[in-house]
């Protein structure tokens, strides 16, 4: 299973890098710079990965939290109010992590601090 996951990841990386090279070649033919084009393409990929991995992690965390809360209410229905309050606070904290991932993706796309090093 682990070897299959590595093989799929390698295949995706090859496909993505090929797309970047052809896009850079096409844009450079119109007067663009290869370095800048590849930098911005990698920035878009990094922003997508930040959002994807950030939301996968928060989704798994929310699922575990909701599962624990429903199990607790099933075992002790009288404590539903306290469990619900604690669950809501926990879900809000978990959701803030997804918002941080969104902020990182937006910084990469629109206010990238590394642009000044491109020249």
N, C-alpha and C positions, 0 to 999 in steps of 0.2 A: 504494500500500500504506500509506503514511504517513497519507494523508487518511482512509482507511478506519479505521485504528487510532484516529485522533483522533475520528472520528464515533462509533465504538463506545464510546470512553471518555466522550464527552459524553452519549450515550444512557444509559449506566450511571449517571452522576452525576445526571442528571435523574430517573431512576427511584428512586435512593437518596434524593434530597432530597424527592421527593414522599412517600415512605414516612415520612420523618422528620416532615414537616409534618402528615400525617394522624395519626400516632401522638401527636404533641405535642398536637394539637387534641383527640383523644379523652381523653388523660390530663388535660389542663387542664380539661376539662368535669367531671372528678371531683375537682377541687380541687387539681390540680397546677400547677406553674409552667412556662411555656413554655421559659424559658431553661435551667432545670435539666434538663428532659426532653431538649431538643435537645443539650445538653452531654453528657449520658450516652449518648445515641444516637451522637453523633459519636465518643465515646470507644470505644464498642464497634466502630465501623467502623475507627477507627485501630488498635485492637488486632488486628483481623482483617487489615488491610493489613500491619502489622508482621510478623505470622507468615507471611503469604502471600509477601511479597517476601523475607523472610529465608530461608525454606526454598527458594524458587526459586533464589536465589543460591547457597546451599550445595549444592543438588542439581547445579547446573551445574558448580560447582567440583569436586565429588566425581567427576562424570563425566569431566571433563578429566584429573583425577589418575589415575583408574583406566585411562583410555585410554592415557595416557603410560606407566604402569607395565606394562601388558600389551604394549605395543609394545617397551619396553625388554627385557622378559623374552624376547620373541620373537626379538629381535636377539642377545641375549647370555644364554643360559640359565644359564651358570655363576654369574652375579651375582644370581640370584634372591633369595637371602637378604638381601643388602644392599638390593635394590630393594624387597622386601616390607617391611622394617623402615622404610625411609624413607617408603614409601607409607602405612603405618599411622600414623606420627607426623603426617604431613601431613593424613590424613583426620581424625584426632582434633582437630587445630587447626581444620579446616574445620567440624567438627561443633560445636565450641564457639561458633561464630558463630550457629548455629541456636539454641543454648541461650540466647545473649544476646538474640536476638529474642524468645524465649519469656519471658524475664525482663522485657523491656520491655513486652510485651503484658500480663503479669500485673500489673505496676506500674500500667499505664493502667487496668486493670479494677478492681483492689482497693486500691491505695494511691496514688491519683492526687493529686499535690501541688497541682493547680490547683483542687481542690474548695473550699479555703478562700476563694477569690476570688469564689465564687458568692453568698455572703452568707446 
